[in-house]
Amino acid sequence: MASIDIPTDLLPLDGRFGSGPSRIRDAQLDALHASGHSLLGTSHRAAPVKNLVAHIQELLADLYALPDGYEVVLGLGGASVFWDTAAAGLIERRSQHVVIGEFSGKFARAASAPWLESPSLIEAPAGTSATNIAEEGVDVYAWPQNETSTGVQLPVTRVAADGLSVVDATSAAGGTQVDATQFDAYYFSPQKNLGSEGGLWVALLSPAAVERAARIAASDRFIPAALSLQGAIENSRKQQTINTPAIATLFLLEQQLQWLSDNGGLAWANARTRESSDLLYAWAESHEHLSPFVGDPADRSQVVTTIDLDERYDAAEINRILRENGVVDINSYRKLGRNQLRVSTFVAIDPDEVRRLIASLDYVFDRL
């Protein structure tokens, strides 16, 4: 196989463009190192870590302009655990799910718990969008703001007054604009735009969602302690999690939230990710052998861009060459199985870095 050395002046300064674990900024790592012994290795129930959690809650409430009564709740295990937590303590009888890819499908499967009625599914082929519809007997409407596996982005608009609107924001949170009045639960893991590590979930909950969690917890439904949404709410009110969290994850999250706040909040982040993704989509549309995977421009994600290659190029070979040059993790989602590049344009990635990536890819394409 050919070995191609991309000139240094074309290469991105930082080659991390993955849509799984995100690029963590050097300033965050420097701050973590500088924190020394003040946080790592200390009790999460003592003041230093509780103050850190309180600051995270304050920053998120400010970033999303949360209305009165909304709460910032933290739990352990990532968004996949939140799906089980919602099945245990947020869905009362039946949920409705937009399923447009791997991760939206996983929540629907979690909601197929034996104590619940079978969920209602609104499905669309990978690379296309779908919309929730008010339905009798449904008390939770669920959809992803951004389907990470395909690069489809959906609007966040409340579905029905008598059902909770529950939004998976894992790859959108911190990089995409949203109106908090349009959701009851906006949940995410912080390892994407929010520049942290896994093992934590965060949910922004409306008063209606908080009330629902308390009502289900008070019922005769068996809820394992680790999946208790009410337990997570009560602990979060004390600025802690039910069990020991990863302190470094909390610290990196707090640093990223402060950085977003200092630079102009969600409006700034939204414009930055939009600029980066627009660069990639325009490049793909102008290239003879490339095309955006998501056909409708209105559905294209601004934080996870998916680009199809025709038979002229092999995405696996492109990824191998780029990895040899220090540019990593722009392969298609593994279960999608397409000849495709998937490039994150999370907020930590400067648009100029995207321009360098495009120049590097063009250099490789010209030599194959």
C-alpha positions in Angstrom: 0.0 0.0 0.0 1.2 3.5 -0.8 2.8 5.6 1.9 2.1 9.3 1.5 3.8 12.0 3.6 1.6 15.0 3.9 3.6 18.3 4.2 3.7 19.7 7.7 2.4 23.0 6.6 -0.8 21.4 5.4 -1.4 19.2 8.4 -3.7 20.2 11.2 -1.8 21.2 14.4 -3.9 18.7 16.3 -4.9 15.6 14.4 -7.9 14.5 16.6 -11.2 14.7 14.7 -13.0 11.7 16.2 -16.7 11.8 16.9 -16.4 9.4 19.9 -14.1 10.8 22.6 -13.5 14.4 21.7 -10.4 16.6 21.4 -9.5 17.9 24.8 -7.9 21.3 24.7 -4.3 21.7 26.0 -5.4 24.5 28.3 -7.8 22.0 30.1 -5.0 19.5 30.6 -2.6 22.2 31.8 -5.2 23.3 34.4 -5.8 19.7 35.5 -2.1 19.3 36.1 -1.9 22.6 37.9 -4.7 21.5 40.3 -2.2 19.2 41.9 -3.5 17.4 45.0 -6.4 19.8 45.6 -9.1 17.6 43.9 -7.8 14.3 42.5 -7.8 11.6 45.2 -10.1 13.6 47.5 -13.6 12.9 48.7 -16.5 13.8 46.4 -18.5 14.6 49.5 -16.1 17.2 50.7 -16.2 20.9 49.9 -13.6 21.1 47.1 -15.4 18.6 44.8 -18.9 19.7 45.9 -17.9 23.3 45.0 -16.7 22.0 41.6 -20.0 20.3 40.9 -21.9 23.4 42.1 -19.9 25.5 39.6 -20.7 23.0 36.8 -24.4 23.3 37.6 -24.2 27.1 37.7 -22.4 27.2 34.3 -24.8 24.9 32.6 -27.8 26.8 34.0 -26.3 30.0 32.6 -25.2 28.4 29.3 -28.7 27.2 28.6 -30.6 30.1 30.2 -32.6 27.5 32.2 -36.0 28.7 33.3 -37.0 28.8 36.9 -37.5 25.4 38.4 -35.2 23.5 36.0 -32.5 21.4 37.6 -29.1 20.3 36.6 -28.8 16.6 37.5 -25.6 14.5 37.4 -25.4 10.7 37.3 -22.8 8.0 36.6 -22.3 5.8 33.6 -22.9 7.9 30.5 -25.9 8.5 28.3 -26.4 4.7 27.8 -27.1 4.4 31.5 -29.4 7.4 31.4 -31.5 5.4 28.9 -32.0 2.6 31.5 -32.5 5.3 34.2 -35.3 6.9 32.1 -36.9 3.5 31.5 -36.8 2.9 35.2 -37.9 6.3 36.5 -39.0 8.8 33.8 -41.3 6.8 31.4 -44.6 6.2 33.2 -46.3 3.8 30.8 -45.2 4.3 27.2 -42.7 6.2 25.2 -42.4 7.3 21.5 -39.0 7.3 19.9 -37.6 8.8 16.6 -35.2 6.1 15.4 -32.8 7.4 12.8 -29.6 5.6 13.7 -27.7 3.5 16.2 -28.0 5.6 19.3 -31.7 6.7 18.9 -32.4 3.0 18.4 -30.6 2.0 21.7 -32.9 4.3 23.8 -35.9 2.7 22.1 -34.6 -0.8 23.0 -34.0 0.3 26.6 -37.6 1.6 26.7 -38.8 -1.9 25.8 -38.6 -2.9 29.5 -41.1 -5.5 30.7 -42.9 -3.1 33.1 -43.6 -0.6 30.3 -45.9 -0.9 27.3 -44.1 -1.5 24.0 -42.7 1.8 22.7 -44.1 3.6 19.7 -41.4 3.9 16.9 -41.1 6.5 14.2 -38.3 5.2 12.0 -36.4 6.6 9.0 -33.5 5.3 7.0 -30.0 6.2 8.1 -29.1 9.6 6.7 -32.6 11.0 6.8 -34.8 12.6 9.5 -38.1 11.9 11.2 -40.3 13.8 13.6 -42.3 12.9 16.7 -46.1 13.0 16.5 -48.5 13.5 19.4 -50.0 10.2 20.2 -52.6 9.1 22.8 -51.2 7.1 25.6 -47.6 8.3 25.2 -46.1 10.1 28.1 -42.5 10.5 26.9 -41.4 11.7 23.4 -37.8 10.9 22.7 -35.4 11.9 19.9 -31.8 12.8 19.4 -30.8 16.4 18.7 -27.9 14.9 16.8 -27.6 11.3 15.7 -23.9 10.7 16.1 -23.8 7.6 14.0 -25.1 9.2 10.8 -24.7 13.0 11.1 -28.4 13.9 11.1 -29.5 16.8 13.2 -33.1 17.4 14.4 -34.7 20.5 15.8 -35.7 20.6 19.5 -39.4 21.5 19.6 -41.8 20.4 22.3 -44.2 17.7 21.0 -47.2 17.6 23.3 -48.4 19.3 26.4 -49.3 16.0 28.1 -46.0 14.2 27.5 -42.4 14.9 28.4 -40.0 15.9 25.6 -36.8 14.0 26.2 -33.8 14.9 24.0 -30.5 13.0 23.6 -28.0 15.8 23.3 -24.8 13.8 23.7 -23.0 15.0 20.6 -24.9 18.3 20.3 -24.6 19.8 23.8 -22.2 22.7 24.0 -22.0 23.1 20.3 -25.6 23.6 19.0 -28.2 26.2 19.9 -31.3 25.1 21.8 -34.3 26.7 23.6 -34.7 25.2 27.1 -38.4 25.8 27.1 -38.8 23.2 24.4 -37.5 20.2 26.4 -38.2 18.5 29.7 -35.0 16.4 29.8 -31.9 17.3 27.8 -29.3 14.7 28.6 -25.8 14.1 27.5 -22.4 12.6 28.2 -19.6 15.3 28.3 -17.1 13.6 26.0 -18.0 15.5 22.8 -18.4 19.3 22.5 -18.0 19.5 26.3 -14.4 18.4 26.1 -14.4 15.8 28.9 -14.2 12.1 29.4 -16.9 9.4 29.7 -18.5 7.8 32.7 -20.9 10.7 33.5 -24.3 11.7 32.4 -25.9 15.2 32.9 -29.6 15.9 32.5 -31.2 19.3 32.4 -34.7 18.6 33.8 -37.9 20.7 33.8 -40.2 20.9 36.8 -42.5 18.4 35.0 -39.7 15.9 34.6 -38.6 16.3 38.3 -42.2 15.8 39.4 -42.6 12.7 37.2 -39.4 11.2 38.7 -40.6 11.8 42.2 -44.1 10.3 41.5 -42.6 7.1 39.9 -40.1 6.7 42.7 -43.0 6.9 45.2 -44.9 4.2 43.4 -44.5 0.4 43.9 -42.2 0.1 40.8 -38.9 -1.6 41.7 -36.0 0.7 40.7 -32.4 -0.4 41.3 -30.5 2.2 43.3 -28.0 2.7 40.6 -30.8 3.6 38.1 -32.8 5.8 40.4 -33.4 9.2 38.8 -34.9 10.4 42.0 -31.7 9.4 43.8 -29.6 11.3 41.2 -31.8 14.4 41.6 -31.5 14.3 45.4 -27.8 13.9 45.3 -27.4 16.6 42.7 -29.2 19.0 45.0 -26.3 18.3 47.4 -23.7 18.9 44.6 -22.7 15.2 44.5 -23.4 11.9 42.7 -24.7 8.8 44.3 -21.3 7.1 44.2 -17.8 8.2 43.5 -17.4 10.1 40.2 -14.3 10.5 38.1 -13.0 13.8 39.4 -10.9 14.5 36.3 -14.1 14.2 34.2 -15.8 16.8 36.3 -12.8 19.1 36.2 -12.4 18.9 32.4 -16.1 19.6 32.0 -16.0 22.6 34.3 -13.0 24.0 32.4 -14.7 23.6 29.0 -17.9 25.2 30.3 -16.0 28.2 31.6 -14.2 28.5 28.2 -17.5 28.5 26.4 -18.9 31.1 28.8 -15.8 33.3 28.4 -16.1 33.2 24.6 -19.8 34.0 24.2 -21.7 31.0 25.3 -23.9 28.9 23.0 -24.3 31.6 20.3 -20.5 31.6 19.8 -20.2 27.8 19.9 -23.1 27.4 17.5 -21.5 29.8 15.0 -18.1 28.1 15.3 -19.4 24.6 14.7 -21.6 25.8 11.9 -18.6 27.4 10.1 -16.5 24.3 10.4 -19.2 21.9 9.2 -20.2 24.3 6.3 -16.5 24.1 5.1 -16.7 20.3 4.9 -20.1 20.1 3.2 -19.1 22.8 0.6 -15.9 20.9 0.0 -17.7 17.6 -0.5 -20.3 19.1 -2.8 -17.5 20.6 -5.0 -15.5 17.4 -5.3 -16.1 15.0 -8.1 -15.8 11.9 -6.0 -17.4 13.0 -2.7 -20.9 13.9 -1.5 -22.5 14.6 1.8 -24.2 11.5 3.2 -27.2 13.4 4.5 -29.0 14.5 1.4 -31.2 17.3 2.8 -29.0 20.3 3.8 -31.6 21.1 6.5 -30.9 17.7 8.2 -27.1 17.9 8.2 -25.4 18.0 11.5 -23.1 20.9 12.4 -21.1 18.8 14.8 -20.7 15.4 13.1 -20.2 15.6 9.3 -20.5 12.5 7.2 -19.1 12.4 3.7 -19.5 9.5 1.2 -16.7 8.5 -1.1 -17.4 6.9 -4.5 -15.6 3.8 -5.7 -12.6 5.9 -6.8 -11.4 6.0 -3.2 -11.3 3.6 -0.3 -12.1 5.2 3.0 -10.1 2.6 5.0 -7.0 3.4 2.9 -7.6 7.1 3.4 -7.8 6.6 7.1 -4.7 4.5 7.2 -2.7 7.2 5.4 -4.0 10.0 7.6 -3.3 8.0 10.7 0.3 7.6 9.6 0.4 11.4 9.4 -1.1 11.9 12.8 -4.7 12.6 11.7 -7.0 10.1 13.4 -10.5 8.7 13.9 -12.4 10.1 10.8 -13.7 6.7 9.8 -17.4 6.0 9.3 -19.4 4.7 12.3 -18.5 1.0 12.4 -22.1 -0.4 12.2 -23.1 1.9 9.3 -20.7 0.1 7.0 -20.3 2.8 4.4 -17.3 4.0 2.3 -17.4 7.2 4.3 -15.5 9.8 6.3 -17.0 11.0 9.6 -15.4 14.2 10.9 -16.3 15.8 14.1 -16.6 19.6 14.1 -16.9 19.9 17.8 -16.4 23.4 19.3 -12.9 22.7 20.5 -11.8 22.4 16.8 -10.9 25.7 15.3 -12.3 26.2 11.7 -8.8 26.8 10.5 -8.0 23.2 11.6 -10.8 22.0 9.4 -9.3 24.0 6.5 -6.0 22.2 7.2 -7.7 18.8 7.2 -9.4 19.5 3.9 -6.0 20.5 2.4 -4.4 17.3 3.7 -7.2 15.2 2.3 -6.9 16.9 -1.1 -3.2 16.2 -1.0 -3.8 12.5 -0.4 -6.6 12.3 -3.0 -4.4 13.8 -5.7 -1.8 11.0 -5.1 -4.1 8.0 -5.2 
